[in-house]
Amino acid sequence: MARTSPSLIQAHQDQWNEIVATPAFEGLPYKVETNRQGQIVLSPHTNKHSDLQAALFQLLLEHAPKGHVSVEYALATPGGVKVPDVVWMSPSRRKAMQDTGDPSTKAPEICVEVMSTSNTDAEMQEKRALYQEIGAEEVWVAAPDGTLRFFADTEQSRSALIPTVPQTVEEP
């Protein structure tokens, strides 16, 4: 995989900080991300999406080793700022991520995306590649029915980092 210059990622990080400081973007009922060109991309959430996100958060709390679970954690990538639905990071990774600034230019070990009707497989493939380029070890993709797919270098039958995680998550 080709490496992107740190200055491009830094530019996305700087732009994100300008967006976050803009009062017009406070409290939007959308997931906010940017694309490779720095354009703002808004994605509305459904209640089903939010419920699945909450179930994944709980699943990681129950199965993951000691670490930090968070939702909608902004990551500066070569393709813009992306916001995985749920992430898990070890204490040492969290410290390394915090040292890169906000949004982090280093990914947590696990990034989880919940597929929405507006998402395409190509979009998820691109996000997986972007997260892995900045250090994610696994990317999980949850289908709307709760079925989980696990990706490291290739698709895996289960998570290598958290092998006790079931292949399907139930909504709360």
C-alpha positions as CSV (number, residue, x, y, z in Angstrom):
1,M,0.0,0.0,0.0
2,A,1.4,3.4,-0.9
3,R,2.2,5.7,1.9
4,T,0.7,9.2,2.0
5,S,2.7,12.2,3.0
6,P,2.2,13.3,6.6
7,S,1.6,16.8,5.4
8,L,-1.6,15.7,3.6
9,I,-2.9,14.1,6.8
10,Q,-1.9,17.2,8.7
11,A,-3.8,19.4,6.3
12,H,-6.9,17.2,6.9
13,Q,-6.4,17.5,10.6
14,D,-6.0,21.3,10.5
15,Q,-9.1,21.7,8.3
16,W,-11.1,19.5,10.7
17,N,-10.2,21.8,13.6
18,E,-11.5,24.7,11.6
19,I,-14.8,22.8,11.0
20,V,-15.1,21.9,14.7
21,A,-14.6,25.5,15.7
22,T,-17.4,26.7,13.4
23,P,-20.6,27.3,15.4
24,A,-22.9,26.4,12.5
25,F,-21.8,22.7,12.8
26,E,-22.6,22.4,16.5
27,G,-25.4,19.9,17.3
28,L,-26.0,18.7,13.8
29,P,-28.0,15.4,13.8
30,Y,-25.6,14.0,11.3
31,K,-22.3,12.2,11.2
32,V,-19.8,14.7,9.8
33,E,-16.8,13.6,7.8
34,T,-14.6,15.1,5.1
35,N,-13.6,13.6,1.8
36,R,-10.2,13.5,0.1
37,Q,-10.8,17.1,-1.3
38,G,-11.7,18.4,2.1
39,Q,-15.4,18.7,1.3
40,I,-17.8,18.1,4.2
41,V,-19.9,15.0,4.0
42,L,-23.0,14.7,6.2
43,S,-24.7,11.3,6.9
44,P,-28.0,11.2,8.7
45,H,-28.4,8.5,11.3
46,T,-31.4,6.3,11.7
47,N,-32.5,5.0,15.1
48,K,-31.7,1.4,13.9
49,H,-28.1,2.6,13.1
50,S,-27.8,4.2,16.5
51,D,-29.1,1.0,18.2
52,L,-26.6,-1.1,16.4
53,Q,-23.8,1.3,17.3
54,A,-24.8,1.0,20.9
55,A,-24.9,-2.8,20.7
56,L,-21.4,-2.8,19.2
57,F,-20.2,-0.5,22.0
58,Q,-21.6,-2.9,24.6
59,L,-20.2,-5.9,22.8
60,L,-16.7,-4.4,22.9
61,L,-17.0,-3.6,26.6
62,E,-17.9,-7.2,27.3
63,H,-15.4,-9.0,25.1
64,A,-12.4,-6.7,24.6
65,P,-9.4,-6.7,26.9
66,K,-8.7,-3.7,29.1
67,G,-8.8,-0.6,26.9
68,H,-11.0,2.2,25.7
69,V,-14.2,2.0,23.7
70,S,-15.6,5.1,22.0
71,V,-18.2,6.1,19.4
72,E,-17.7,8.4,16.5
73,Y,-14.0,8.9,17.0
74,A,-12.6,11.3,14.4
75,L,-9.5,10.1,12.5
76,A,-7.4,12.2,10.1
77,T,-6.6,9.9,7.1
78,P,-5.2,10.5,3.7
79,G,-8.8,10.5,2.4
80,G,-10.1,13.1,4.7
81,V,-11.4,12.9,8.3
82,K,-13.4,9.7,8.8
83,V,-15.4,8.9,11.9
84,P,-15.8,5.1,12.6
85,D,-19.0,4.3,14.4
86,V,-17.2,2.5,17.2
87,V,-13.5,2.0,18.1
88,W,-11.5,0.0,20.6
89,M,-7.9,0.9,21.6
90,S,-5.5,-0.4,24.1
91,P,-4.2,2.0,26.8
92,S,-0.8,2.3,25.0
93,R,-2.4,2.9,21.6
94,R,-4.7,5.5,23.1
95,K,-1.7,7.4,24.5
96,A,0.0,7.3,21.1
97,M,-3.2,8.5,19.4
98,Q,-3.6,11.4,21.8
99,D,0.0,12.4,21.1
100,T,-0.9,12.9,17.4
101,G,-3.5,15.6,18.1
102,D,-7.2,15.9,17.5
103,P,-8.4,14.3,15.3
104,S,-5.9,11.5,15.7
105,T,-3.6,10.7,12.8
106,K,-3.2,7.2,14.2
107,A,-6.0,4.7,14.2
108,P,-7.1,2.5,17.1
109,E,-6.5,-1.2,16.8
110,I,-10.1,-1.8,15.9
111,C,-12.4,0.5,13.9
112,V,-16.1,-0.6,13.4
113,E,-18.4,0.7,10.7
114,V,-22.1,0.2,10.6
115,M,-23.4,-0.1,7.1
116,S,-26.3,2.2,6.2
117,T,-28.6,2.1,3.2
118,S,-26.6,5.0,1.9
119,N,-23.2,3.2,2.1
120,T,-21.7,1.2,-0.7
121,D,-19.3,-1.7,-0.6
122,A,-16.8,0.4,-2.4
123,E,-17.1,3.1,0.2
124,M,-16.5,0.6,3.0
125,Q,-13.6,-0.9,1.2
126,E,-12.0,2.6,0.9
127,K,-12.6,3.3,4.6
128,R,-11.1,0.0,5.6
129,A,-8.0,0.8,3.5
130,L,-7.7,4.3,5.0
131,Y,-8.0,3.1,8.6
132,Q,-5.4,0.4,7.9
133,E,-3.1,2.9,6.3
134,I,-3.0,4.9,9.6
135,G,-2.5,1.8,11.7
136,A,-5.8,0.0,12.3
137,E,-5.2,-3.7,12.8
138,E,-8.8,-4.8,12.2
139,V,-11.8,-3.2,10.7
140,W,-15.2,-4.6,11.4
141,V,-18.2,-3.9,9.2
142,A,-21.7,-4.5,10.7
143,A,-24.6,-5.1,8.3
144,P,-28.0,-3.6,9.2
145,D,-29.1,-7.1,10.4
146,G,-26.1,-7.2,12.9
147,T,-23.9,-9.6,10.9
148,L,-20.3,-8.8,11.5
149,R,-17.5,-9.1,8.9
150,F,-13.9,-8.9,10.1
151,F,-11.0,-7.5,8.1
152,A,-7.3,-7.5,8.7
153,D,-5.2,-7.8,5.6
154,T,-8.0,-9.9,4.1
155,E,-11.5,-10.9,5.4
156,Q,-11.3,-13.2,8.4
157,S,-13.9,-15.5,9.8
158,R,-13.6,-13.9,13.2
159,S,-11.6,-11.2,15.0
160,A,-8.0,-12.2,15.7
161,L,-7.7,-9.5,18.4
162,I,-10.9,-10.4,20.2
163,P,-11.8,-14.0,19.2
164,T,-14.7,-14.3,21.6
165,V,-16.7,-11.7,19.7
166,P,-19.7,-13.4,18.1
167,Q,-20.3,-13.0,14.4
168,T,-23.7,-11.4,14.9
169,V,-24.6,-8.6,17.3
170,E,-28.1,-8.3,18.6
171,E,-29.7,-4.8,18.9
172,P,-30.6,-3.8,22.5
